[in-house]
Amino acid sequence: MGAPTPERDAYADLLRETRGLRGDEHRAREAFFARLPADKREALFELEILLKGMACFANPRNHPGQRGRVPIVAVDFHEPLAVMTGGIKRISYLARSCLGERDRTFVFHRYLETVLPEDAARTRLVRQETAPDSPEGALLGLRRSFTNLTEVAEGLHRLTRVPFRLFYATASVAQREIAQNTFFNPLSALEFRPEFDRISSSQVLDIIQRVPGDQAQRLVALTFLSLFRMLRYLKLIEEIAAGMPEPMNFVAGRIYLVLSVLRSDARALSNYLRRNSGELLADSFEHDLLHTPANDIHARYETLRAVAHRLIEIRGAFECINANLRLELRRVYDHVLPAPEAGATEAELRRAAMGAVAILRPALQNVVLFFGKTLGARLEEGQVFDDKTARRQLSERLRQNVWMFSQIVRAFAVKARHAQASDERWASVSGFQFVREFLAYFRAMGYPLLRAADYPRFEAFVDAMTGLQETDLLDPGKLERAIAECEAFHEFLVQLLDQVGRREELAGTVFDKRAAAAALRLYLGE
């Protein structure tokens, strides 16, 4: 007998239910989307991301740059307000674009507001726009709200200094307008839409369907959907950064708002996996176990045992994804992208955004491939990603990661050998801080490399690392075993580096060791 089949389609549920529209509202939105031309559909996607970006950008934790320990009350948010104003203007422009001919209604209503002498008549006009019963009416409401908000934000920007409370209050007004909009309210964390987020790869869909247990399948579907959504954010950022100059100066607002959504979603996924994946996977297995009749336990023992081990592997993969996302985003947001208040020129911001995409896209694609391999499938880059250069970029990133982790592994082995030789090796737990740091880098970089490279001593290496995690004070035998496995893995990585460099897609591409060393310093926080 095989593993129990989940009772529901978690992937379809996530696409359908995360926004919470009623059936009639869902059908009305689908009909509206079907009527849109292809270019307007892309505009609608950007509109929804920028709407979410208004809420995410209000939180300075989602801004790029290192603010250090400066109290938030001491920071001038004049430049971030300018960025947000650009985003507000772009939202109004996109709403107008999606409305098409219906935008004339808005223009006419704006005219009537200036000529109607009676307050009651103006109130009735406003009430009609603030209670939309269709997607078009909801867009008209957004158009009105964000056009008015543009005037307010531009007026505030004339101040010589903008404190955080004023910046946040402005963003909160926008957020309130979005939250009250029935058809265009993307403010939920980790929410998906069938018109934007359907996974086209049959391989990935098959992987999701084969995961045992309802909760486990939902976690896997959520992770894949989130990773592909983040890749789409990067595609949007790339299109903005590589686009033509814009007469209305939207570029900074568009880039920073999408970046804030990317960081918020990555943090939400990371936190959700860290806090909930273990319990949900255990609940999934418990549900299947308790629904197994007692007289079938013996016959299904091996099947249940295999399912349990598979769920443990999935849990380990979630830990690696969590660690990897945090590491990659810290590198890019702290060291590559300028802070909004840094006053970067448009050209500098475009270059930085393209650099961030060049780092994060192969990183996220590698996470997708690693997750698929953990779940028992070797995904084909060309069938999973719509990026034609994915194979070359992934190979370049793999070569860099192999070199970086080989340096980390070698440094750990040398330091651990020195610690073994020290007479005071058990004097202080803090003396073995380097072990904890190495384990963190192993979860973020090493474990995916083991999977990607089909390392023949995979289980032995993982067991040795697990042994280091299990106690506060390290057992000399466990440390010696970990050192031996690291030395063997280092030799394997040196050979792998040469093999990756010989791949067809890297022919003629010289390995930039200096750039790899600079990247390693950023990862290590130096």
C-alpha positions as CSV (number, residue, x, y, z in Angstrom):
1,M,0.0,0.0,0.0
2,G,1.2,3.5,-0.8
3,A,1.3,6.6,1.3
4,P,-2.1,8.1,2.1
5,T,-3.5,10.4,-0.6
6,P,-4.4,13.9,0.7
7,E,-8.1,14.5,0.8
8,R,-8.0,18.0,-0.7
9,D,-5.9,19.8,-3.4
10,A,-3.8,22.2,-1.3
11,Y,-2.4,24.0,-4.4
12,A,-5.9,24.8,-5.8
13,D,-7.1,25.8,-2.3
14,L,-4.3,28.3,-1.9
15,L,-4.9,29.9,-5.2
16,R,-8.6,30.1,-4.6
17,E,-9.0,31.0,-0.9
18,T,-6.2,33.2,0.3
19,R,-8.0,36.5,-0.6
20,G,-11.3,35.4,0.8
21,L,-13.6,36.7,-1.9
22,R,-17.2,35.4,-2.0
23,G,-18.3,33.3,-4.9
24,D,-20.0,36.1,-6.8
25,E,-17.1,38.5,-6.2
26,H,-14.7,35.8,-7.4
27,R,-16.7,35.3,-10.6
28,A,-17.0,39.0,-11.2
29,R,-13.2,39.5,-10.9
30,E,-12.5,36.5,-13.2
31,A,-14.9,38.0,-15.8
32,F,-13.2,41.4,-15.5
33,F,-9.7,39.9,-15.9
34,A,-10.8,37.8,-18.9
35,R,-11.9,41.1,-20.6
36,L,-8.5,42.8,-20.1
37,P,-6.0,42.8,-23.0
38,A,-2.7,41.1,-22.3
39,D,-0.8,44.3,-21.6
40,K,-3.4,45.4,-19.2
41,R,-3.1,42.1,-17.3
42,E,0.5,42.9,-16.6
43,A,-0.4,46.4,-15.5
44,L,-3.0,44.9,-13.1
45,F,-0.3,42.7,-11.6
46,E,2.0,45.6,-11.0
47,L,-1.0,47.6,-9.6
48,E,-1.7,44.9,-7.0
49,I,2.0,44.6,-6.1
50,L,2.3,48.3,-5.6
51,L,-0.8,48.4,-3.5
52,K,0.7,45.8,-1.3
53,G,4.0,47.7,-1.4
54,M,2.3,50.7,0.2
55,A,1.8,48.7,3.3
56,C,5.2,47.0,3.2
57,F,7.1,50.2,2.5
58,A,5.5,51.8,5.6
59,N,7.6,49.4,7.7
60,P,11.3,50.5,7.6
61,R,12.4,46.9,8.2
62,N,11.5,46.3,4.6
63,H,13.8,49.1,3.3
64,P,17.2,48.3,1.9
65,G,20.3,49.7,3.6
66,Q,21.9,49.5,7.0
67,R,20.5,52.0,9.5
68,G,22.5,50.7,12.4
69,R,21.3,51.7,15.9
70,V,19.9,55.1,15.0
71,P,16.5,55.6,16.7
72,I,13.7,55.8,14.2
73,V,12.6,59.1,15.6
74,A,16.0,60.6,14.6
75,V,15.6,59.6,11.0
76,D,14.4,62.0,8.4
77,F,11.9,60.3,6.1
78,H,11.8,63.1,3.5
79,E,13.3,60.9,0.8
80,P,11.3,57.8,1.7
81,L,8.2,60.0,1.4
82,A,9.3,61.1,-2.1
83,V,9.7,57.4,-3.0
84,M,6.2,56.6,-1.7
85,T,4.8,59.6,-3.5
86,G,6.1,58.2,-6.8
87,G,4.5,54.8,-5.9
88,I,1.1,56.6,-5.2
89,K,1.3,58.4,-8.6
90,R,2.1,55.1,-10.4
91,I,-0.9,53.4,-8.7
92,S,-3.2,56.2,-9.9
93,Y,-1.7,55.9,-13.4
94,L,-2.2,52.1,-13.5
95,A,-5.8,52.3,-12.3
96,R,-6.4,54.8,-15.0
97,S,-4.8,52.5,-17.6
98,C,-6.8,49.5,-16.5
99,L,-10.1,51.5,-16.6
100,G,-9.7,52.5,-20.2
101,E,-12.8,54.4,-21.4
102,R,-14.3,54.2,-17.9
103,D,-11.7,56.7,-16.7
104,R,-13.8,59.4,-18.3
105,T,-16.4,58.8,-15.6
106,F,-13.8,59.7,-13.0
107,V,-12.7,62.8,-14.9
108,F,-16.3,63.9,-15.2
109,H,-17.0,63.3,-11.5
110,R,-14.0,65.3,-10.6
111,Y,-15.4,68.1,-12.6
112,L,-18.8,67.9,-11.1
113,E,-17.3,68.1,-7.6
114,T,-15.9,71.5,-8.4
115,V,-19.2,72.9,-9.8
116,L,-21.9,71.3,-7.6
117,P,-23.0,74.0,-5.2
118,E,-24.8,71.7,-2.7
119,D,-22.9,69.7,-0.2
120,A,-25.6,66.9,-0.3
121,A,-25.1,66.5,-4.1
122,R,-21.4,66.2,-3.7
123,T,-21.8,63.7,-0.8
124,R,-24.1,61.5,-3.0
125,L,-21.4,61.6,-5.7
126,V,-18.7,60.5,-3.4
127,R,-20.9,57.8,-1.8
128,Q,-21.4,56.2,-5.3
129,E,-17.7,55.9,-5.8
130,T,-16.9,54.6,-2.3
131,A,-19.4,51.7,-2.4
132,P,-18.3,49.9,-5.6
133,D,-20.2,46.7,-6.6
134,S,-17.9,45.7,-9.5
135,P,-14.2,45.5,-10.3
136,E,-14.5,48.6,-12.5
137,G,-16.2,50.5,-9.7
138,A,-13.4,49.3,-7.3
139,L,-10.8,50.6,-9.7
140,L,-12.6,53.9,-9.9
141,G,-12.5,54.1,-6.1
142,L,-8.7,53.5,-6.1
143,R,-8.2,56.1,-8.9
144,R,-10.1,58.7,-6.8
145,S,-8.4,57.9,-3.5
146,F,-4.8,57.8,-4.9
147,T,-5.3,60.9,-7.0
148,N,-6.3,62.8,-3.9
149,L,-3.5,61.1,-1.9
150,T,-1.0,62.4,-4.5
151,E,-2.0,65.9,-3.7
152,V,-1.5,65.3,0.0
153,A,1.8,63.5,-0.3
154,E,3.3,66.2,-2.6
155,G,2.2,68.9,-0.2
156,L,3.9,67.0,2.7
157,H,7.1,66.6,0.6
158,R,7.5,70.4,0.6
159,L,8.3,70.2,4.3
160,T,12.0,70.5,5.2
161,R,11.8,67.4,7.5
162,V,9.4,64.5,7.6
163,P,9.4,62.5,10.9
164,F,8.5,58.8,10.9
165,R,5.0,59.4,12.4
166,L,4.0,61.6,9.5
167,F,5.5,59.2,6.9
168,Y,3.7,56.3,8.5
169,A,0.4,58.2,8.9
170,T,0.4,58.9,5.2
171,A,1.1,55.3,4.3
172,S,-1.7,54.2,6.8
173,V,-4.3,56.4,5.0
174,A,-3.4,54.6,1.7
175,Q,-3.4,51.2,3.4
176,R,-6.9,51.9,4.8
177,E,-8.2,52.7,1.3
178,I,-6.8,49.4,0.0
179,A,-8.1,47.4,2.9
180,Q,-11.7,48.6,2.2
181,N,-11.5,47.7,-1.5
182,T,-13.4,44.5,-2.1
183,F,-11.8,43.5,-5.4
184,F,-8.2,44.8,-5.2
185,N,-7.0,44.2,-1.7
186,P,-3.7,42.2,-1.8
187,L,-2.6,43.1,1.8
188,S,-2.5,39.6,3.2
189,A,0.9,37.9,3.7
190,L,1.5,35.0,1.3
191,E,-1.6,35.4,-0.7
192,F,-2.0,34.1,-4.3
193,R,-4.3,34.7,-7.2
194,P,-5.2,32.1,-9.9
195,E,-4.7,34.7,-12.7
196,F,-1.1,35.5,-11.6
197,D,0.3,32.5,-9.7
198,R,-0.6,29.3,-11.6
199,I,2.5,27.1,-11.8
200,S,3.0,26.1,-15.4
201,S,5.5,23.3,-14.7
202,S,3.8,19.9,-14.7
203,Q,6.8,18.5,-12.9
204,V,6.3,20.8,-9.9
205,L,2.5,20.2,-9.8
206,D,3.2,16.4,-9.8
207,I,5.6,16.8,-6.9
208,I,3.0,18.7,-4.9
209,Q,0.4,16.1,-5.5
210,R,2.7,13.3,-4.4
211,V,3.4,14.7,-1.0
212,P,1.8,12.6,1.7
213,G,-0.8,14.2,4.1
214,D,-2.9,17.3,3.8
215,Q,-0.8,19.6,6.0
216,A,2.4,18.5,4.4
217,Q,1.1,19.0,0.9
218,R,-0.2,22.5,1.9
219,L,3.2,23.5,3.2
220,V,4.9,22.3,0.1
221,A,2.4,24.0,-2.2
222,L,2.7,27.2,-0.2
223,T,6.5,27.1,-0.5
224,F,6.6,26.6,-4.2
225,L,3.9,29.2,-4.8
226,S,5.8,31.7,-2.7
227,L,9.1,31.1,-4.4
228,F,7.6,31.5,-7.9
229,R,5.8,34.6,-6.8
230,M,9.2,36.1,-5.6
231,L,10.8,35.2,-8.9
232,R,8.0,37.2,-10.6
233,Y,8.7,40.1,-8.3
234,L,12.3,40.0,-9.6
235,K,11.1,39.9,-13.2
236,L,9.0,43.0,-12.5
237,I,12.0,44.8,-10.9
238,E,14.2,43.9,-13.8
239,E,11.7,45.2,-16.3
240,I,11.4,48.5,-14.4
241,A,15.2,48.9,-14.0
242,A,15.9,48.1,-17.7
243,G,13.0,50.2,-19.0
244,M,13.0,53.6,-20.7
245,P,13.2,56.8,-18.7
246,E,9.7,57.8,-17.4
247,P,8.5,61.4,-17.7
248,M,6.6,61.2,-14.4
249,N,9.6,59.9,-12.3
250,F,7.9,56.6,-11.2
251,V,11.1,54.5,-11.3
252,A,12.3,54.9,-7.7
253,G,8.8,54.4,-6.3
254,R,8.2,51.3,-8.4
255,I,11.5,49.7,-7.5
256,Y,11.5,50.4,-3.8
257,L,7.8,49.4,-3.3
258,V,8.3,46.1,-5.2
259,L,11.5,45.5,-3.2
260,S,9.7,46.0,0.1
261,V,7.0,43.4,-1.0
262,L,9.8,41.0,-1.9
263,R,11.5,41.3,1.5
264,S,8.2,41.2,3.4
265,D,7.0,38.0,1.6
266,A,10.4,36.3,2.0
267,R,10.4,37.1,5.7
268,A,6.8,35.9,6.0
269,L,7.6,32.6,4.3
270,S,10.8,32.2,6.4
271,N,9.0,32.9,9.7
272,Y,6.1,30.6,8.8
273,L,8.3,27.7,7.9
274,R,10.5,28.2,11.0
275,R,7.5,28.5,13.4
276,N,5.0,26.1,12.0
277,S,6.5,23.5,9.6
278,G,7.6,21.0,12.3
279,E,4.2,21.0,14.1
280,L,2.2,20.9,10.9
281,L,4.2,18.0,9.4
282,A,3.9,16.1,12.7
283,D,0.1,16.8,12.7
284,S,-0.1,15.5,9.2
285,F,1.7,12.2,10.1
286,E,-0.4,11.9,13.3
287,H,-3.6,12.3,11.3
288,D,-2.6,9.5,8.8
289,L,-1.4,7.3,11.6
290,L,-4.5,7.6,13.7
291,H,-6.7,6.8,10.7
292,T,-4.8,3.5,10.1
293,P,-6.8,0.6,11.5
294,A,-5.0,-1.3,14.3
295,N,-5.0,-4.5,12.4
296,D,-3.3,-2.8,9.5
297,I,-0.4,-1.3,11.5
298,H,1.9,-4.3,11.0
299,A,1.2,-4.6,7.3
300,R,1.7,-0.8,6.8
301,Y,4.7,-0.4,9.1
302,E,7.3,0.0,6.4
303,T,5.1,2.4,4.4
304,L,4.4,4.5,7.5
305,R,8.1,4.5,8.4
306,A,9.0,5.6,4.9
307,V,6.5,8.4,5.1
308,A,7.8,9.6,8.5
309,H,11.4,9.7,7.1
310,R,10.2,11.6,4.1
311,L,8.5,14.2,6.2
312,I,11.7,14.5,8.3
313,E,13.6,15.3,5.1
314,I,11.0,17.8,4.1
315,R,11.4,19.5,7.5
316,G,15.1,19.6,7.0
317,A,14.5,21.2,3.6
318,F,12.3,23.9,5.1
319,E,15.1,24.7,7.6
320,C,17.5,25.1,4.7
321,I,15.1,27.3,2.7
322,N,14.5,29.5,5.8
323,A,18.3,29.9,6.4
324,N,19.1,30.5,2.7
325,L,16.4,33.2,2.2
326,R,17.6,35.1,5.3
327,L,21.3,34.9,4.1
328,E,20.6,35.9,0.5
329,L,18.3,38.8,1.4
330,R,20.6,40.1,4.1
331,R,23.5,40.2,1.6
332,V,21.5,42.1,-1.1
333,Y,19.5,44.4,1.1
334,D,22.3,45.4,3.4
335,H,25.2,45.6,0.9
336,V,23.9,45.9,-2.7
337,L,20.8,48.1,-2.7
338,P,21.0,51.8,-1.5
339,A,18.7,52.9,1.3
340,P,15.8,55.2,0.2
341,E,17.2,58.1,2.2
342,A,20.7,57.7,0.6
343,G,19.7,59.9,-2.3
344,A,20.9,57.6,-5.1
345,T,20.4,58.9,-8.6
346,E,18.0,57.1,-10.9
347,A,20.8,55.6,-12.9
348,E,22.5,54.3,-9.7
349,L,19.3,52.8,-8.4
350,R,18.7,51.1,-11.8
351,R,22.2,49.5,-11.7
352,A,21.8,48.4,-8.1
353,A,18.4,46.9,-8.8
354,M,19.8,44.9,-11.8
355,G,22.7,43.7,-9.6
356,A,20.2,42.6,-6.9
357,V,18.2,40.6,-9.5
358,A,21.4,39.0,-10.8
359,I,22.1,37.7,-7.3
360,L,18.6,36.8,-6.1
361,R,17.2,35.2,-9.2
362,P,19.6,32.2,-9.5
363,A,19.5,32.0,-5.7
364,L,15.7,31.5,-5.7
365,Q,15.9,29.2,-8.7
366,N,18.5,27.1,-6.9
367,V,16.1,26.9,-3.9
368,V,13.3,25.6,-6.2
369,L,15.6,23.0,-7.8
370,F,16.9,21.9,-4.3
371,F,13.4,21.6,-2.9
372,G,12.3,19.5,-5.9
373,K,15.3,17.2,-5.5
374,T,14.5,16.8,-1.8
375,L,11.0,15.7,-2.7
376,G,12.4,13.1,-5.1
377,A,12.4,14.8,-8.5
378,R,15.2,16.3,-10.6
379,L,13.6,19.4,-12.1
380,E,14.6,20.6,-15.6
381,E,15.5,24.3,-15.6
382,G,14.1,24.9,-19.1
383,Q,10.7,23.3,-18.1
384,V,10.4,25.1,-14.7
385,F,11.6,28.6,-15.4
386,D,10.7,30.9,-18.3
387,D,14.1,32.5,-18.2
388,K,16.1,31.4,-21.2
389,T,19.4,32.1,-19.5
390,A,18.5,30.2,-16.4
391,R,20.9,27.2,-17.1
392,R,24.0,29.5,-17.5
393,Q,23.1,31.7,-14.5
394,L,22.4,28.6,-12.3
395,S,25.7,27.1,-13.3
396,E,27.6,30.3,-12.6
397,R,25.9,30.6,-9.2
398,L,26.6,26.9,-8.4
399,R,30.3,27.4,-9.2
400,Q,30.4,30.4,-6.9
401,N,28.6,28.6,-4.1
402,V,30.9,25.5,-4.4
403,W,34.0,27.7,-4.1
404,M,32.6,29.7,-1.2
405,F,31.5,26.7,0.8
406,S,34.8,25.0,0.1
407,Q,36.5,27.9,1.9
408,I,34.0,27.7,4.8
409,V,34.5,24.0,5.2
410,R,38.3,24.2,5.0
411,A,38.3,27.1,7.6
412,F,36.1,25.1,9.9
413,A,38.2,22.0,9.7
414,V,41.4,23.9,10.4
415,K,39.9,25.8,13.4
416,A,38.4,22.6,14.8
417,R,41.7,20.8,14.6
418,H,43.3,23.7,16.5
419,A,40.5,23.6,19.1
420,Q,41.1,19.8,19.6
421,A,44.8,20.5,20.3
422,S,44.0,23.2,22.9
423,D,44.2,22.2,26.5
424,E,41.4,24.6,27.3
425,R,38.9,23.4,24.7
426,W,36.1,22.8,27.2
427,A,36.8,26.0,29.2
428,S,34.0,27.9,27.7
429,V,31.0,27.1,25.5
430,S,31.5,30.5,23.8
431,G,34.8,29.1,22.6
432,F,32.9,26.9,20.2
433,Q,30.8,29.7,18.7
434,F,32.5,29.0,15.4
435,V,30.8,25.6,15.4
436,R,27.3,27.2,15.7
437,E,28.2,29.6,13.0
438,F,29.4,26.8,10.7
439,L,26.2,24.9,11.3
440,A,24.2,28.0,10.3
441,Y,26.1,28.3,7.0
442,F,25.7,24.6,6.4
443,R,21.9,24.9,6.7
444,A,21.9,27.8,4.3
445,M,24.5,26.7,1.7
446,G,26.0,23.3,2.5
447,Y,22.9,21.2,2.6
448,P,21.6,22.4,-0.8
449,L,25.1,21.7,-2.3
450,L,25.0,18.2,-0.9
451,R,21.7,17.7,-2.7
452,A,22.7,19.4,-5.9
453,A,26.0,17.6,-6.3
454,D,24.7,14.1,-5.5
455,Y,27.5,13.8,-2.9
456,P,28.1,10.0,-2.3
457,R,28.7,10.5,1.4
458,F,25.5,12.6,1.9
459,E,24.0,10.7,4.8
460,A,27.4,10.4,6.6
461,F,28.0,14.1,6.3
462,V,24.5,15.0,7.5
463,D,24.7,12.6,10.4
464,A,28.0,14.2,11.5
465,M,26.5,17.7,11.3
466,T,23.4,16.4,13.3
467,G,25.8,15.1,16.0
468,L,27.3,18.6,16.4
469,Q,23.8,20.1,16.9
470,E,22.6,17.6,19.5
471,T,24.7,18.8,22.5
472,D,25.9,22.1,23.9
473,L,29.3,20.8,24.8
474,L,30.9,19.0,21.9
475,D,31.9,15.4,22.3
476,P,35.5,15.0,21.0
477,G,34.5,11.9,19.0
478,K,31.6,13.8,17.3
479,L,33.9,16.7,16.6
480,E,36.6,14.4,15.1
481,R,34.0,12.7,12.9
482,A,32.7,16.1,11.7
483,I,36.2,17.2,10.9
484,A,36.9,14.1,8.9
485,E,33.7,14.5,6.9
486,C,34.4,18.2,6.3
487,E,37.9,17.4,5.0
488,A,36.5,14.7,2.6
489,F,33.7,17.1,1.5
490,H,36.3,19.8,0.8
491,E,38.2,17.4,-1.5
492,F,34.9,16.6,-3.3
493,L,34.1,20.3,-3.7
494,V,37.5,21.1,-5.2
495,Q,36.8,18.4,-7.9
496,L,33.2,19.6,-8.4
497,L,34.4,23.2,-9.0
498,D,36.5,21.9,-11.9
499,Q,33.6,19.8,-13.2
500,V,31.1,22.7,-13.1
501,G,33.6,25.0,-14.9
502,R,33.7,22.5,-17.8
503,R,29.9,22.6,-18.4
504,E,28.9,23.6,-22.0
505,E,27.0,26.7,-20.8
506,L,30.1,28.0,-19.1
507,A,32.4,27.5,-22.0
508,G,34.6,30.6,-22.4
509,T,33.4,32.1,-19.0
510,V,36.4,32.5,-16.6
511,F,35.6,32.0,-12.9
512,D,35.9,35.4,-11.2
513,K,37.5,34.3,-7.9
514,R,37.8,38.0,-6.7
515,A,34.0,38.5,-7.1
516,A,33.4,35.2,-5.3
517,A,35.7,36.2,-2.4
518,A,33.8,39.6,-2.2
519,A,30.5,37.7,-2.1
520,L,31.9,35.4,0.6
521,R,32.9,38.4,2.8
522,L,29.3,39.7,2.5
523,Y,27.8,36.4,3.5
524,L,30.1,36.2,6.5
525,G,29.1,39.7,7.5
526,E,32.6,41.2,7.3
